[in-house]
Amino acid sequence: MNRVKVEFTGSQGQQLAGLLELPNSLQPVKYYALFAHCFTCGKDIAAASRISRELADQGIAVLRFDFTGLGNSDGDFANTNFTSNVEDLVAAAKMLEAEYAAPKLIIGHSLGGAAVLSAVDKIPSLQAVATIAAPSTAHHVQHLFSSSKAEIEAQGQARVKLGMREFSIKKQLIEDLDQYTDLQHITRLRRPLIVFHSPIDSIVPVDEAAKIFTAAKHPKSYVSLDQADHLLSKKEDARYVAKTLAAWAERYVEVPAAEPVAADLEEGHVLVTELDKQFLRGLYTNAHQFVSDEPKSVGGTHLGPTPYALLLMSLGACTSMTIRMYATRKGIPLEDIDVRLVHERIHAQDCSECEGREGKIERIQRFISFKGDQLTEEQIQSMLKIADRCPVHKTLESDPVITTELERTK
């Protein structure tokens, strides 16, 4: 599993911070999902982290992010409201579509669940919806401000303690929540829906789940989170939600058949495909797959070695194999080999081995170490010499001809 930091512009023009949980580099992404956290929480709350990571283990890439004014995202929470949260979700979906792939599954926890129910119509790529401990409407959270409502009405805002923290709540948030009182948006979801809720939830009563489930059209499912608290603070509860959700979604979310690249390739051919719109690339033979990428410092996601690192790995692997074959054939008591390589661009005048060369040159340095208590100096020198007979070494030194032709897709 891999985690990538992402940033995108939110509903109020602020930069929002997110984390994209991806399957491990050798596991293809089935599809992308979007996760909305609970009111005043953040992307790093335990439930969001655990569910996202478990889904990534199931091959589902999940983006979770901090809404405007929360966590690592810019902006002032006091100037946000439920409508801006919905718009932040839409912005996140657009970023996924532009940079990776449009999300097919959306998940919302607590008020985040109410937000995803309101955002569905604005994200056409969605094929399935999940809520966890969610109220049926955003208006439900008004009770959190009941003791301060008079002050908010009179002064325009008030400091309100929510959980362990205090937040500035403005009148505009109260007025915005007043717009979200009916369930019509749930009746017209037109998407499969799964509702997770605990019968002992003390923050959002299970009656709210019943309202969601009753208002929704089929197909719909309900899963009781027996003995779970509102925040799914127990690791096993979050994992149960993720595994159940992944299994449920298999019925409704379209997963493109894996490209038969490995089976279709001829022996000796390789194929390189785009895995995102940046630098992440899939590398295939007819029997193996791998990835290549660039560091985050240049805009990559650092999920695989760079092309130059792969080049060095190829030379190093060939060098090690060639030496091992030679040692075995000659009966040399070689226990282990390490080959370390580095590529650099230097001035020819700084290279003692580059006599006759001028200007900037490419140099690959290869450092080889042998392990074996019974190795003689003669054997060590013979193995160093044989390293230069590695086939990849010979190819690199032969100034190979590289051609490029257009291959039209069928």
N, C-alpha and C positions, 0 to 999 in steps of 0.2 A: 504494500500500500504506500502511496506517495501523497504528499500534501503540498499544495502550491498556493502561495499568497497571491491574491488578485486585488486590483483596485478598479473602480468604475465610478462614473458620475451618477449621483442619486437624483431624486426628484427635485431637490432644492438647489441643484448645482454644486453640491458638496461631494468630495471624494469619499466613497464608502469602501471600507476594508472587508475583504472576505477571504475565506479559505476554501479551496477546491480539493476535496478528498478524492483521490484517484486510485483505481486498482493498481496492483504492482505492475511494473513495466512489461512483464511478459504475459499479462492478462488483458485481453481486449476489453474496452469499455462497451458495455451493452447499450447504455443510454445515460443521459444526464438528468439529474433531479435537482430541485431547488428546495431549500429548507428555511422556514421562517421561525425565528425564536419567540419566546414568550415576552410579554409586556415588561419593559425596563430591564430585560435580561440582556444577553449578548450571544454572539456566535460561539463563545467558548464555554457556555454553561454545559455541565456534564451530560445532560440528556442529548443536546444537539451534537456534541462531540462524539459520544458513544454510538448514537444511531447512525451518524454520517460515516463513521469509520467501519461499522459493521456492514452497512450497505456497500461501501467500497470493496470490502472483502467479497461481497456477492457479485462484483463486477459492475456496480452502479456508481457512477461518478456523482458526487453531491457537492453543491455549492451552498455554504452557509455564510452569512455576512452580518455585520452590525448595521442596524437601521441608523438613519441619520441621528447624530447626537449621542450615540451610544458606543461603548467599547472603543475601538480604534478608528471609528469613522468620524469624519469632520461634521461640524454643524452644532446647533444648540437644540437639545432635546425639548426645551420649553417652546420652541417654535414649530415643533412637529405635531402631527396628529394622526389619527387612524388613516385618513385619506392619503397622507404623505407616505405612510408605511406601505399601503397598497401600491402606490406609484414607485416606491423603492423596489418592490418585488418585480414590477414590470421592467424597470431599468436593469435589474439583475438578469432577468430572462433574456433581454435584448443583448446584454454583454455576452452571455453564454452562446447565444446564437451566432454572434459576430466572431467570437474568438474560438469557440469549440464546436458545439452543436446545440440546437434549441432544446430546452428541457421538455421531457415527456411526462415527468412525475413531479408533483408539488406536495410538500409536506409542511404542516403548520402545527406548532405546539402552543397551547393556551391561546392568548389573543392572536398569536401568529396563525393559529388555525382559522380564526374568523377572518384574518387578512387574506389567506389563500382562497377561502371561499368567495371573497369579494373580487379577487384578482383573476380568477379563472377565465372569465370572458375576455380579458384583456391580453391573454397569452394563448394564442390559437394552437400552439404546438402541443399543449398539454393533453395527455391521454388518460390520466388517472390522478385522483386527489386523495390525500390522507390528512385527517385531523387527529390530534392527540390532546386530550384534556381541554378541548376547545369550547368556548361559549358559542351559543347559536348566533348571536349578534354581537357586534362591538359595543353596543349600548350597555351590555352586561357589566362592563368594568366601571360604570359610573358609581357603583356602590363604594369603590375604593376611595372616592373623594367626598363621600356624603358628609363627613364631619367638617370638611373645609369648604363645602359648596357655597355657603353664605359669604365667606370671605372672598372666594374667587369671584362671585357675582359682584360684590361691592368694590373690591380692589382691582379686579381684572386678572389677578393671579394670586397664588399662595404656595408656600412650601408644604409639601405633603410627603409623609414617610411611607414609602412603598417597600416592603420587605425590610432590609437592613439599611437602606439608603434614603436620602431625601431628594426630592425632585421639585423643580418649579413647574407647577401646573397652571396654564393660562386658560382664560375663559374660552378662547377659540378651540381648545381641545374638547371642552365640555359641549360646545355648540356643534362641533364636528361629529361627536359620538351620537348626538341627537338625530343625525340623519340615518343612522343604521339601527333601525328598530324592527323591520319586517324580515321575512324569510324568503321573499320572492327570488332573490339571487340563488338560493339553494335549490328551489324547485326547478330552476332552468339551468342547472349546472351542465347537463348533457355530457357528463363524464362519469365513469365508475367512481364510486366513493367508498372509502373504508374509514370507519370512526372507531378510534381507540379511546377508552375512558375507564377510570377506576370507580367502582361503586362507593368507595370511601373517600373520594376526592373532596377535601374540605375547602378548596379555593374556588373551583368551578363544579357545582353539583352535577351529578350524573343526569339529572333532569335535562340539562342543556344538551347532552349527547342525544337524548331521546327526541328533543325538538329537531336537531339536525337530521337524525335518521328518518324521522317521520316526514319531514319536508322534502327530503331528497327522493328522486325517482330511481327506479332500478336501472342498472345494477348497483346495489349497495350492500355493505357488510358492516357488522358491528363486532368488536372484540372487547371483552371485558378484561381489564387489567387488575385482576384480583389482588388485593393487598398492596397495590402500588400507591405512592403518594403523587401529588400533583406534578412535582418536578422530576418524577422518575429518578429519584436520587440513588436508588439501588441499581447497580450495574446490570444485574440480571433482568430487570424490568426493561431497561433500554434495549438490551440485546434481543429480548423477546419481541419487542415492537419491530425492530429492524428485520429480524428473520421472518416474522409473520408477514410484514409488509412486502418484502422481496418475493416471497412465495405467492402472495395474493396478486401482486402486480404482473407476474408472469402470464396470467390469464388475459390481461387487458393491454399491456404495453407492447407495442410492436418492437421486436428486436431483429434488425436485419440479419439475415443469414451471414455467417462469417465468410468473408471472401475466400474462395478456394485457392488462394495464391500459392500456398505451399504445394498442393497437389498438382497444380497446373504448370508450375515452373519446370523447365528442363534441367537436368543435372548440369551443374556448372554455371547456371544463370542465377542472378540475384535480382530482387525487386525492391524498390524503395517507394513508399507511399507517404502521403501527408496524414498526420494524426491530429494536427491542429494548424491554425493559420500563422503560427510563429515559426518555430524551428523543430518541433517534435516530429520525428519521422519513424515509420515502421520499416524494419529491414528484414527481408525474407529470403530464405532458400526454399527448396522443395521439402525440407524436413525441419527447419528451424526458424525462429523469429526472435527479433531483438529490437531495440530502439536506439536512436541517436538524438541528441539534443544539444543545446548551447547553454552556457551558464545564465543565471538570472541577471547578472550584471550587464548582459547585452540583449536582454529581452526574451531569453529562453525560460524553460521551466526546470532545467537541470535534472531531468528524469532519466538521462542516459549519457553516455560518453559523447564527446564532440567527434566530428569526422576525423580530425587529426589524431585524437586519442585512439580511434578505431584503427587508423593506419598504423600507429605505433604498436597497438595490440597485435595486429596481423603480422608485422615483422617480428615482434617478440615471440609470438606463438610458433611461427615457422622456425625461428632460431632455436628455440628450446627443443622442438621436435627433431630437428636435424642433429643437434648435439646428442640427444638421447639415442637416436638410431645409431649414430657413430659409436658411442660408448658401448652400447649393447653388442654391436658387431665386433668390436675390438676387445671385449671383455674388460673394459675399464671399470673399476669399482666406484662408480659415480652414484651417490645416494640421492642427491637432489640438485636442481638447477634453478636459479633465479635470474631473470633477465629484466633489467630496468632500462627504459628508453626515454629520451627527451628530444623534442623538436624545437629548433630555434632558427631565427633569421639573423645572420651576423654579417659583418664586413669581411670580405675575403682576407684582408690584411691581418685580421685577428684570428685566423684559422691556420694553424701550423701544418695541417694536412691538406691545405687547399692551394698548393703552389700552382701558379699559372692561371688562377681564377681572379676575376676582378669584380668590384662592386658588391652588392648585397647577394648573399648565397643562402641556400637552405642547408642546414646541417642536422643530421640525426645522430645523437650520441647513444651508444649501446654499452651498458655496463653489465657484465656477466659474472655471477659468483657460483662457485661449485662447492658442494658439500661431499665429503668423503675422507675419512681419516687415513685411508691407504693410498690416496692419489699421489702420484709422483709429479714433479715439476714438468717432466717431459709430457706426461699425459694431459696436464692442464694446458700447456702451450698448444698441443695438437688439437684439443677441443676448441680453444679460442680461434685457431686457424680455420677449422671446419665451419665455424659460425658464418663465415663469409660465403659459404657455398649453399646457404639456405636459398631455396627457390624464390621466395619473395624478395630477398636481398638482391638476387641477380636481376629480377624484374625491375626493381627500382633503379638499379644502376644502368640498365640497358636503354634508357631513354625511350620508353614504350610509346607507340603510336596510339593516340586516343581519337576515335571518330565519334561523331554525333549524327544521328538520323532521326527524322520524325517518325513516330509510330502512331498511326491513327487508331483510335479506339473503335471497336465495333459497335 
